[in-house]
Amino acid sequence: MKNNGLLITEIDKDSIADELGIQPGDRLIAINDVPLRDFLDYRFLCANEELIAKVVTANNEQWEIEIEKDYDEDLGLAFGEHSFGPTRRCHNRCVFCFVDQMAPSMRETLYIKDDDYRLSFWQGNFVSLTNVKEDELRRIIEQKLGPLYISVHTTNPELRCRMLNNRHAGKILEQLRLLAEGGIEMQTQIVLCPEINDGEELKRSINDLAKLWPQVHSLAVVPVGLTKYRTGLANLRTFTVAEAQEVITMIEGYQQEFLENWDYPFVFASDEFYVMAGKPIPPRENYADFPQTENGIGLARLFLDEWEEIQEELPNEIEGELTATLITGTSGETFLRPVTDRLNRIKGLKVQLEVVPNHFFGESVTVAGLLTAGDIIRALKGKNIGDRLVLPSVMLRDGEDVFLDDLTVNDVSQQLGVTVVVAEGPRDLVEVALGIKSIVNW
């Protein structure tokens, strides 16, 4: 197959590439006679002081350019959306796959299943490694593409093949050992399903992965998420309160052992498990360096600690009168109810907490991050919301004002006839509620 290299979309002003006359629309084909497959090859090969770059210009001229530069100096090239080429898709059919449980007629990108080790390194996406070959494992080690975020689910080869519905899934421990020997840091996860990979199977997985510490840096255990859109899918159920308590007891037992041996807890139960079990969130030391907050591990502890600091700064009263409504999912009530109770002790401020059930995905989905604008509108229509409606930022697409159902913050504002404010974290929430933070009227 002909190597087309990387299409150059931008040139940094006064960079090496700019001085050499390279232009957008040219292609960088190779560096030091090594063909470029993607941006990671470019990044790795540029970490040299002497380069020979092969470029094909937009008018099909072929250049071979000798470059001398500092070790960490970039050429000044950008490749835009072409940086990685086509994203590698997932070929597993996991029994618990959340994408398979998505509602119909949502935005197209929500149905895309990626399983690309490059995006695991670059963006923190979890991957299964079932589509990674030995030469790619060697590339990961050679180019030091870590940390990687890896979905293990179980270290039992036969069980993993069944859970992922992929006959190539049983090699996971072999792959992890190879990466560990190569010095690659890994953050791992297990999506736990009752009566499938819990109990003794969970013990086996924790013990197997712990043998690869510290290269396997952490293991997150999260409960399976089930929506109401499961027609034709595997027969799964959520954890009972007693089962969630057993999971936490097991994991906390392991944590104590690992803390004694390594001064690091290694395995973590997600915040959702603690909510399910009705148990308090562990102290800060049980989360060490908070390695997997984006996986719902320790976010509640960070929230509670920040809230504890903020309470000492709260005023006794505010000028005038102000009313606000805070929104959360059913699992967030545990943490936000004390916040609203305390804020309501401030003279002139009235804050109400509205706990919104998830009708869109089903009421077994309880996290605020999976609430839709439609459910918020349904829950609040006709109610007295007050001066402003406060939404947590986790409900929105990263960096945008769009919900999972493709409605926007402005849609919510217009349909409810209220100013809507997005808050990130306790301090932001309090400043919005107190009227300290300036409001963006969507």
N, C-alpha and C positions, 0 to 999 in steps of 0.2 A: 504494500500500500504506500502511495506517495505521501511523504511527510510535508504537510502544509504549514507547519510551525505555528507561531502565534501572531494573530493579526494585531498590529499596533493601532491603538485608538487615540492615544494622547502622548505628547512629549512635554516633559517638564522644562520650563524656560531655563536657559543657561546650564542645562545638564550636559553630561557627556554626549548623550544621544543628540541633543540639540546642536551642539558644536560640530558633530560629525555629519549633520545634514540629514539624519533619519527623519522621516515624515509619517504622520498618521496615514494609514492605508498600506504602508510597507509591512512585510512579514519578517519576523525573526525566526530563522529556520533552525539554527544550531549554535551552540557555544562550545568551543574547543572540540569540534567534530562530534559532539553529542547531540542528537536530534532532540528538539524540545517537544514534549507531549503536552505540557500544561505550565501554568504559572509556577508551580512548585519546583519544576526542573529549572526554570529561569532563576528563581530565588536561590536555589542550591548552587548552581553553576556560576552565578555571579559572585559568589563568596571566594573569589580568587583575585590576585593582583594583576595577572596577565591573562587576557582573553583574546580569542579569535572568534569574532561574531560573523555568522553568515546571514545576510539579509537579502531578501528579494523585494525590490521596490514595487510600487504600484504599477509602474509601466514595464515590469518584468525584467528589469536589470538585476544581475546577481553581483552582490558586493561581498567581499571578504575583508573584514576590518580588524586590525590589530589594536588592542586597547590596553593601556597600562593605567591602573587606578589603585586607590587605597583598598584594602581588604573589605571594608564595610561600606564602600561607596557604591551607590546604586547608579544604574545607567540612565535613569529618568524616563523609563518606559511604562506605559499603562496599557492594559489589554481589555479593559471593560468587562462586558458580559462574556467575552471569549476566553477569559483567564483559565478556565478549567475545561472548556469544551463541554460535550454532553454530560449531564449528571448521570451517574450509574444508578439504575433503578433497583429496587428490592425485588428479589425473586422468591422470597419466603411467603408462606401463607400462615402466619402465626395465628394460633387459636384465639389469641387475645387482642389481635391488631385493632387499634382504635380507628384507623383510617377506614377499615371495612365496616365500621359502625357509624360512619358519618351519615348525616341526613342527606337526602337527595337535593339536587338543585342549589348547592352551595358553590362558592367560587372555585374555579377549576384547580387552583394550586393546592387546595386542601385535600385533594384526592391523590396527590403525587406522593409516592413512596420512594424516598431516596435511601440508598444504602452504599454510600460512597466514602471510602476511608479518607479521601482527601478533604472532604467537607467535615469529617469528624475532627481532623487536625485543625482545619482553618476556622470552623465555625462552632465546634463543640457538638455536632450532631452525633447521636448514638448510631452505631452500625453493628451488624451481626458478624461480619467477616466471612460469611458463607460464600461470597463471590470473590474473595481475595485469593490469588494464587501465590505460590512460593516466591516467584520473582518479585511480586509486589510486596510481600513481607520483607524481602531483602532490601527493596527500595525504601520502605518505611524506616528500616534500621540504618541504612546508609545515609539517608537524608535527614535522619533524626526527626521524623514527623510525629512528635509527641508534645503534649499528651494526646492520646486517643481516648474516645468515649465509646465503650463497647457494651452492647447488650448481650449478657451471658444467659440469664434466665435459669439455667441449670448447667452443672458440669457433668451430669450423667449423659453420656453420648446418645444412648438409645432414646432417652426421654427428650433430649433437645431436638433430635430429628423429628420426633412426633409433635412437639410443641410448635416447631417452626415449619412443619410440613416440608422439610427439605432434607434429602438424604445426605447432603454435604455438611450438615450442621453439627455433626458429632465430633469434629476435629478441634473444637474450641480450646481445650486445654493444651493441646499440642501447639496451636497457634500462639496462645498467650505465653507459653513457656519460651518459645522462640523469640517473641518480642521482648520478654523480660530479660532474657540472656543478652539481647542486643541493647539493653539499657533504655527501652522505651517506657515512659510513664503511661499508666492506663487508669482511667476512672471507669468503673464497671457498674452495671445495674442488673437487678432481677425484678421482672414484673411477676409478682407472686399471685398464683391462682389457687384457691382452696382445693385441697385433695388432689393436686397435680404436682406442683413443685415446692410445696410447703413441708412442714414437719421434718422427717428424716432426710428428705431430699434437700431441703434448705440447709440443714446442718452439713450435709456432704458438700454442697456448693461453697458455703462459707469456709469450711476447712480446706478445700482444694485451692480456693483463691487466696486464702491467707498464706499459703506456702509460697506464693509469688510476691509477697510484700517485701520491700517497699515499691517495686516496679508496678505491681497492681496496688495503686495508692489508696483506693477507696472502693467500697461496695455499697450501693444504695439499694434498699429493698422497698419497693412501692407496690401498693395493692392494684390488682387488675381494675381497669376502668370499663364499665359496661354502660352502654346507652340503650335506648329502646329500639334501636334499629339493628336487630340481630337475627332477622329472619334468615334461615338457612345456615347459620353459623353454629359453632360448637356450643354445647350446653354448659355454660359457665354460670357461676353465681358470685356474689360479693361475700366478704368475710362477716361472720357474726361478731358481736361484741366480745364474746369469750375467745374466739379464734384470734381476733386482733390483739387481745391481751396476751395470748400465748406467744404470738409472733414477737411482741415487744419484750416479753420476759426472756425469750431466747436470745434476741439480739443484744439486750442490755447485759445479759450474762457474758456473752462473747466480748462485748465492749470492755467490761471490767478486766477480763483476762488480757486483752490486747493492750489496754492502758497500763497494766502492771508490767507486761513484757516489753512493750515498745514505746510506751508513753504516747500512744496514738490509738484511737478507738477503732479505726478501719471500717467497720460495718455500721450502717445507719438505717434506722427505720424512718420512713417518710413522715412528715407532719400529719398526713392524712390518717396514718395508722393510729397516731395518738388521739386524734379526734374521734375516730371510730371506737377506740377502746375506752374513751372517757378518762384518759390518763393525762397527768400534767406533762407539759413539754420539758424535756431534760435541761439541766444547766448548761451553760456555755461550754464548759470543758468537755462535754460529751460530743461536741461538734468540731473540736480541734480547729483546723483552718477552713472550715465550711467549704469542703471541696465540691459539693453538688447542690448549691442553692437553687439552680435553675431546674433541678429535678424534684423540688419540693422538700429538700432536706435542710432543716434549720432555719427556714424563712420565718417561722413562727417565733423562734427564739430571738432572732435579730429584731423582729417587730416588738416583742415584749421588752427586750433590753432597751431599745430606743425609746419606747413609750415610758419606761421607768425614769429615764433621764429627763424627758420632756415634762413630766408631771411637776417636777420641782420648779419649773419656769412658768407655769400657768398663772395667769392673773386671777384676782378674786372677782373682777367684773370687767365688762367692756363698755365702751361708749355706745349709747343707744340700745337698740334691740336687734337681734339677728337670729334667724331660724334656718336650719339646714337639715337635709336628709342624707344619710350615708347609706350606700348600697353594698351588700355583700351576698355571697352564696351561703348555703346552710352551714357549711363547715367553718365559715369565717365568723359566725356569731359568737363562738366561744371567746375569741380574741377581741372582737370589737364591742361587745356589750359592756365590759368594764370601761372602755374608752368613752363611750357615749354617756355612761352613768357619771363619770368624773367630769366631763365637759359640761354637763347639765347643772353642775354645782357652781358654775361661773354665772354671776348675776348678769342678766341681759342676753344670755345665750341659751337657745333651745335647740337641741340636736336629737333627731330621732333616727333609729336604726331600722332599715327596711331589709329584711332577709328574704331574698327572692329565690323561690324554688325553680329548678331547671326543667321547664316543660319541653324545651326544644330537644334536648338529648335524653331526657328522662330524669326523674327525681333522685335516682341513685347516683347521678353526677352532681357533686356537692361543691366543687371548688369554684371560687369566684372567677377564675380565669376562663372558664368555659360557659359563662353566662352570655346570653345574646341580648342585643338591643330590644328584640321583640319581646323577650321575657320581662325585661325591665319596664318597658312601656305597658305591657299587660298588667304587671303587678302594681304600678303606680297610677294608672289612668283614673282620673276622678278623685285622687287623694290630695290632701293638702300637703304639698312638698315643702313649702316655705320659700325662703329667698334664693336658695341654691340647692342643686343636687350634686353630691360628691361621689365620683366613681373611682375605684382603684384602677391604676394604669394597666394592671395585668389583664383586664378585659379587652384590651385593644391590641391590634397588630403592632408589632414593635416599630416605633417611630412614626406611627400613623394614628388616625382617629377613627379607624374602621373596626367594627365588631366581627365576630365569626359569621354572622348571618349577612354580612356585607352592608348593613346599615351603619351610619356614621353617628358621631356624637351630636352633630347638628340635627340629624333626624330625631334623635331622642329629645333634644331641646325643643324642637318645633312641635313635636307631637304632644309633649307634656306641658308646653308653655312655660318653661322654667330655664334659668341659667344653669348650665351644666359645667362642672369643673372636674378635671382629672387630677388625682393626687397620687403621688408615689411615696409610700412609706408614711409612718406615723407623724413625723415632723411636718411634712407637706400637708397631710390631712388636717392637722391642728391649725396650721397657718391659714389654710383655706376656710376652715370652720370659724376661726376667729376674725376673719376678714383682713388678716395681715398680708396675705399673698394676693397680688393683683390677679384679677379674674380675666380669663380669655372667654369672651362670650361667643360660643360656637354658633 
